[in-house]
C-alpha cells in the first residue's frame, strides 16, 4: 500500500493528496491514453537528490509526443516540479510518478477537445523486487507473452496502455512462482522484463537488447552502459537469442524501480553460479556509490533537492 504524502503537483499547482481525482469517464479510463515516468530520489550524504531528473522529464515529453498528447510543460519545467514536490513533502528518499493523461471531455476514441492533465506524485517506496534480491538475485521465467510488435503500440513510449502487456507478463510469472518474467519480441529474441531492461554477460562481455527489440529506452539502462564502459567493460547492443540466457555467466535487470537486480536463474536453470556474479556486483556497487553520494557524481546525474520546508 502507498503511504500518502501531503501534496501532489497538478498542472502547475500543488494540491492535497486526496484531491488528485479524475472523472470515471475520463478518456484515459476507457482507452488507456496516458504516459508516465518512474523517478527515484535518493538520500545521499549531501541530502536528497533526484536521479537523472531532466532525462526522465524529457522521456515523459517524448512519450507524449509519440502518442500525440500535447504537453504544455517543458522537460525543464517538469524537472523543477519534481524538485519542488519532494521538497514540499519533506522527503529524504522517495519514488516520483509523473503522469500525463487525457481527461474528461469526449468519450469517443478520437480525443478531439479532450483536456490534458499533468500530475506528479511522490511517496516512500522500497526495493521493487525485494531488498534481498539486490544481493541474492531473483528467479525468472521466459514469458509466454511477447512484447509489442513493431507498428502496433510504440514501445519507445512509456505509455499506460503498453503496460497491460506488462501486467500479463508479471501476473503469469507470479502465479508460477517467479519474481519476474522476461518477454521475447515478435521475432523471438529477448526483449525485456515487465518493467526492466536486461543485460547478459558471457566471457566478460556485456550485451543488451537494442531498442529495435521492442525495448523501452531505459534511463537506468543508459546509466549502466556508461558505468560499465567507465569500468573498462565493453557493452554491445545486439539481438539476444533466448538460449543465450541459459548459457550466460551473469544476467541482471535494470530500471528505476529494480535499480540493478541480478538474475540467479531463468526457467529454473541457474545463471552462472546461481548467484550475483562479480561483474554485476562491480557495476551495482558503482551505481549505488553514485546515487547514494558515496562516490563523485562523475556523470552529473544527481539533482539536489533544496532544504525541506519548515513545519
CORCOR-V932458 format. One record per residue. N is the residue number from 1. RES is the residue in one letter. NEAR is the number of other C-alpha atoms within 12 Angstrom. Layout:
n res near
N RES NEAR
N RES NEAR
This chain:
n res near
1 X 7
2 X 13
3 X 15
4 X 21
5 X 29
6 X 23
7 X 29
8 X 35
9 X 38
10 X 30
11 X 25
12 X 21
13 X 18
14 X 27
15 X 22
16 X 21
17 X 23
18 X 15
19 X 17
20 X 24
21 X 18
22 X 22
23 X 17
24 X 14
25 X 19
26 X 27
27 X 31
28 X 34
29 X 22
30 X 23
31 X 24
32 X 27
33 X 40
34 X 40
35 X 43
36 X 35
37 X 44
38 X 40
39 X 45
40 X 45
41 X 41
42 X 39
43 X 30
44 X 28
45 X 18
46 X 23
47 X 26
48 X 32
49 X 39
50 X 46
51 X 44
52 X 38
53 X 40
54 X 28
55 X 30
56 X 41
57 X 40
58 X 28
59 X 35
60 X 45
61 X 38
62 X 30
63 X 37
64 X 37
65 X 23
66 X 22
67 X 30
68 X 23
69 X 35
70 X 28
71 X 31
72 X 19
73 X 26
74 X 24
75 X 25
76 X 21
77 X 22
78 X 38
79 X 36
80 X 26
81 X 36
82 X 50
83 X 42
84 X 33
85 X 43
86 X 46
87 X 35
88 X 29
89 X 36
90 X 28
91 X 35
92 X 32
93 X 33
94 X 38
95 X 40
96 X 42
97 X 36
98 X 42
99 X 42
100 X 43
101 X 41
102 X 41
103 X 32
104 X 25
105 X 23
106 X 20
107 X 23
108 X 19
109 X 18
110 X 17
111 X 27
112 X 18
113 X 17
114 X 23
115 X 25
116 X 32
117 X 36
118 X 40
119 X 40
120 X 42
121 X 44
122 X 40
123 X 34
124 X 27
125 X 29
126 X 24
127 X 22
128 X 27
129 X 34
130 X 21
131 X 19
132 X 17
133 X 27
134 X 32
135 X 26
136 X 25
137 X 37
138 X 39
139 X 34
140 X 42
141 X 39
142 X 38
143 X 36
144 X 23
145 X 30
146 X 29
147 X 41
148 X 33
149 X 25
150 X 18
151 X 11
152 X 15
153 X 26
154 X 31
155 X 36
156 X 33
157 X 36
158 X 43
159 X 40
160 X 33
161 X 27
162 X 33
163 X 29
164 X 21
165 X 32
166 X 33
167 X 23
168 X 25
169 X 35
170 X 32
171 X 24
172 X 25
173 X 29
174 X 20
175 X 16
176 X 20
177 X 17
178 X 27
179 X 37
180 X 45
181 X 43
182 X 46
183 X 44
184 X 36
185 X 33
186 X 21
187 X 20
188 X 25
189 X 30
190 X 41
191 X 46
192 X 52
193 X 43
194 X 44
195 X 43
196 X 41
197 X 46
198 X 51
199 X 47
200 X 45
201 X 36
202 X 28
203 X 17
204 X 22
205 X 23
206 X 33
207 X 35
208 X 41
209 X 38
210 X 29
211 X 28
212 X 28
213 X 34
214 X 38
215 X 42
216 X 38
217 X 38
218 X 41
219 X 35
220 X 40
221 X 39
222 X 31
223 X 36
224 X 41
225 X 33
226 X 23
227 X 32
228 X 32
229 X 21
230 X 18
231 X 20
232 X 16
233 X 23
234 X 23
235 X 28
236 X 22
237 X 26
238 X 21
239 X 28
240 X 35
241 X 24
242 X 26
243 X 19
244 X 26
245 X 39
246 X 30
247 X 23
248 X 32
249 X 34
250 X 40
251 X 47
252 X 51
253 X 47
254 X 39
255 X 37
256 X 41
257 X 34
258 X 39
259 X 42
260 X 45
261 X 48
262 X 50
263 X 50
264 X 38
265 X 34
266 X 38
267 X 27
268 X 20
269 X 24
270 X 27
271 X 34
272 X 30
273 X 21
274 X 26
275 X 30
276 X 35
277 X 32
278 X 23
279 X 34
280 X 42
281 X 26
282 X 24
283 X 39
284 X 34
285 X 27
286 X 31
287 X 40
288 X 28
289 X 22
290 X 31
291 X 39
292 X 30
293 X 29
294 X 19
295 X 19
296 X 19
297 X 25
298 X 18
299 X 20
300 X 20
301 X 30
302 X 34
303 X 33
304 X 34
305 X 34
306 X 24
307 X 21
308 X 21
309 X 14
310 X 9
311 X 8
